[in-house]
Amino acid sequence: MRAVQTYLFLTVISLVLAARAFSQQVAEDIKSPLSPEDSLKLFQLDPLLSIELVAAEPQVIDPVAIRFDEDGRLWVAEMRDYPLGPIKKTDNKRTEKDAEPLSQIKILEDKNGDGRYETATVFADKLLFVTGLQPWKGGVIVTLSGRVAYMKDTDGDGKADVNETWFTGFSESNSQLRANHPTFALDNHVYVANGLRGGMVVNHLKKLRGQKSGVGFQPAQKIDDAPINISGMDFRFDPLTGDAEAVSGNGQFGLSFDDWGNRFVCSNRNPCQHVVIENRYLKKAPTVAIPSVVQDVAAFAENSRIYPISKFWTTSNLHEGQFTAACGVFIYRGDLLPQQFRGNVFTCDPTGNLIHREIMEPKGASFTSKPAYDGKEFLASPDTWFRPVGMELGPDGALYVVDMYRAVIEHPEWVPDELKNRPDERLGDDRGRIYRIVPRGQQAARPTIQTRLPNSSAKELVALLGSPNAWYRETAQRILVEQQSKETVEQLHGLLDSNTPSLPAVHILSVAKSLNADKKLLDLALLRSGLSTNPQTREFKRLLELIGEPIGSPMDANPDPLGHPSVPKKFAAPASEFADLAVRACRDPWGHQATRLAIAKATDDVYLEVLTRSITKKSDFPSPSYNEAKLLWQLICAEAAQHAMPKTAAYVAIQVIGEEKTTETQSFGAFDSFLVGLGKRGMTFPKLLDASGLAEDHRSKSLVRYRGFAEQAVATSSDERADLEIRLDAISLLSHYPEKTAALERLANSSLHDDIRKKAIAALARLPSVEPWQTFINSYSSAQPPVRQVILDGVLQRPDRISLLLDSLESDSIKPTELDPVQSGRLLKHGDAKIRQRAEKIFGSATPEDRKKALADYQSVLAMTGDAKRGQVSFAKNCSTCHKIGETGVNVAPDISDSRTKTPAQILADIIQPNRAIDANYVGYNLLLRDGTTAAGILTSETSTSITLKGAGAKVITVARDEIEQLKSTGVSLMPDGLEKTIPPQEMADVIAFIKNWRYLDGRVPVK
């Protein structure tokens, strides 16, 4: 007993020490490259786990993807020609024309069972830019430069003697941006990530039917030669039939599935995206525009956070601490790691030398996630050559990590000019590692196969569909699909009954579909497979199934809808089912999109049924703050206005604005959506009533309601006690009532709340009146930047308003520099010749003559050699009160530290002509207080009671509004003209050198 206690004590101590090491930052300077054994010692990993070396150079070089086949062999894709293609070893010059491609596919084996793959066989070589592989029928499906191929060894020598081209036409513009990660999925298709550059894919696979290819497919019934456009989309194909199509999603490098077939992709700044709506559903409703079909599950771009422990370097310093090279997204579904890791998202960031872990959970029809750790990563190394690019699940249930192990991972196309052709660009092209992550404190199971799957019986393979390790389930499913044996159907019947768990039932259903099994088996498998999905997902998928179907039946012609408190109840299925689905789906934004798609071909009674149920079933909306009812009403109203028959559309509108409506929160926004939809139809509400066929007294009553609703909106919009969202909806609604212009003007000019002002100005922009816009232009210089933007947007919509703006620009009451390039471009390219001519004159003379002369006088600076270290001193003296670069200065003005795309000539022009173009958020303001004191700075925030300025030196000033005598924009930058008078030419060259090259002063990154 004491021995057991001692063991437990030591185990706890070791875990505590491991956790402490996991949380500490490694400070010492690591001299890469390191041997595999030395690099292994430096990893910081979750304390519950340990990491082992599986393979390293020379057995594996530049690995980018791995897969285990049914024999337990490890297949490796080696992209040895990264980043720019083959090189001639004689002169080390890159050329793809006269040098052989370098990529290879290897098969690794652990023949002595010690966990290390010591035996490597070159399966295929002289390939160009291999990006992924998928075992299939004893061979492998490969993505490589511009194509998908199938390779197989048929004579037993370990080398491919079959090399078939299945698909061509994938983009070959960049080795980082090519089709990749072919993956056999739950639906028996192979999915391919796009690589972001698309292509026109030609299907050669169908043309191979009937030929003696060693693959054994049946002759194709029909061959479609039309190329498949995959611009902005991923790709899938059925390896049995050759059918192929573009699918939703646009993955860069990485593709993964969860247990239920949900697909996840990633791109540099997006570590995990769920593909929610597949393209095949969109094609059924071509008139409906869906803004996006993917959801970012994890925080992305500037909202993402990673915590490297290396002295890493990113191309843009503004992206440090964020995902910049997210790749290899992976959902762990093995049974070896502790349960809390199952279903988690893992994403590599090779620039940060780490792997990030997110804990994912369902949210509506999609997912959300949160980082697994606070201020640290799942796996990280101080070794800057550690370049994880992918992961894989092994037969043992372990998590395998693919490490390209290179000095430089950034592609030369994306780096500044000074880093192109850097001397260390190919260092590490003779190295590569593969690691295995297993539980700490136990002897990890080795990747030995429980049974030799290729030789297993149908009964044994079907039994593996229930394995807790997804590798066995998916591999067994793949082999059963490959074999196409009728014996399999009998075994599926034997495994499937009313008690079969959902997870194996999903795989049984997929295999049964492939084998065209009987309906009884399919129905039971479908029933069992859906039992564990959450209700919102089931409802969402059911809505998708209804897309393109003629939902509902013609309205009952006998009763008049206007004479009844609710619509008739006799509907043919699935009208009532759809209505219930739509009401429940409104809690999820994706449910709204599915409802929009499904209702596109609905009959009129469906609109009425959904609207009625959304009104009467208030209990279905437990969270009013989310405004599910409002969103559903807006959807139904917009669709009814555009697609329903006039009588139905009129009834929908009358229900919304009538006495039986629910809350104003729903009504104002819904009726606004309805009127917008009518506008797309070229109609107004009065015209709709005339076309509806309703009786005269009903039309008259409806017009009274229509006008009364506008009066109610006026009262609500001005009620400061009302909820802000209700007020904003009411204001937006008033944009459909030209007679209410005066009410909108009062809100736009008198409100101290910026959101109210912006909404009122935007509403006025939709009306034809010109009178309010002179007032807005006159108050432009005292408005906060967001309000100024709305004013300019409204002005630019109509020529008569543009004339007022040009008057102010010509009188210099508004500075030409306050318009951004897009806005000034609209004027310079306007269809009205008079507007164009006035704009050309205004913007042609926007730069003062003295500034033009100063820039011309300083052109000699560009020929001088600057000293960045001297320039740092000058920058600190002259620029640091408003700008920050590295640790020097403070950021008041726009951040200028990311200078990688700026030329020295642009930097010089920005210094000498600071008012050439100004970000609206950085225009200077002058403040005069009632006590006579003044201040100047950038307006950073404004409330109904106070304003805040940030001045030079990052000094922050907040004052109450009743203290302000005057607040006015200067229309120019805080940076003064004439700075060159204090900076002589050579010193200016030094300052430019510092701004351009400050990131290289520490010597970490060699430049040419």
Buried (B, 14 or more C-beta within 10 A) or exposed (E): EEEEEEEEEEEEEEBEEBEEEBEEEBEEEBEBBBEBEEBBEBBBBBBBBBBBBBBBBEBBBBBBBBBBBBBBBBBBBBBBBBBBBBBEEEEEEBEBEEBEBBBBBBBBBBEEEEBBBEBBBBBBBEBBBBBBBBBBBBBBBBBBBBBBBBBBBEEEEEBBEBEBBBBBBBBBEBBBBBBBBBBBBBBBBBBBBBBBBBBBBBBBBBBBBEEEBBBEBEEBEEEEEEEBEBEEBBBBBBBBBBBBBBBBBBBBBBBBBBBBEBBBBBBBBBBBBBBBBBBBBBEBBEEBEBEEBBBBBBBBBEEBEBBBBBBBBBBBBBBBBBBBBBBBBBBBBBBBBEEEBBBBBBBBBBBBBBBBBBBBEEBBBBBBBEBBBEEBBBBBBBBBBBBBBBBBBBBBBBBBBBBBBBBBBBBBEBBBEBBEEBEEBBBBBEBBBBBBBBBBEEEBBBBEBEBEBBEBEBEBBBBBBBBEBBBBBBBBBBBBBBBEBEBBBEBBBEBBEEEBEBBBBBBBBBBBBBBEBEEEBBEBBBBBBBEBBEEBBBBBEBBBEBBBEEBBBEBEEEEEBBEEEBBBEEBEEBBBBBBBBBBBBBBBBBBBBBBBBBBBBBBBBBBBBBBBBBBBBEEBBEEEEEBBBBBBBBBBBBBBBBBBBBBBBBBBBBBBBBEEBBBBBBBBBBBBBBBBBBBEBEBBBEEBBBBBEBEEEBBEBBEEBBBEBBEBBBEBBBEEEBBEBBBBBBBBBBBBBEEBBEBBBBBBBEBEBBBBBBBBBBBBBBBEBBEBBEEBBEBBBBBBBBBBBBBBBBBBEBEEBBBBBBBBBEEEEBBBBBBBEEBBEBBBEBEEEEBBEBBEEBBEEBBEEEBEEBBEEBEEBBEBEBBBEBBBBBBBEBBBBBBBBBEBBBBBBBEBBBBBEBEBEEBBBBBBBBBBBBEBBBBBBBBBBEEEEEBBBBBBEBEEEBBBBBBBEBEEBEBEEEEBEEBEBBBBBBBEBEBBEEBEBBBBBBBBBBBBBBBBEEEEBEBE
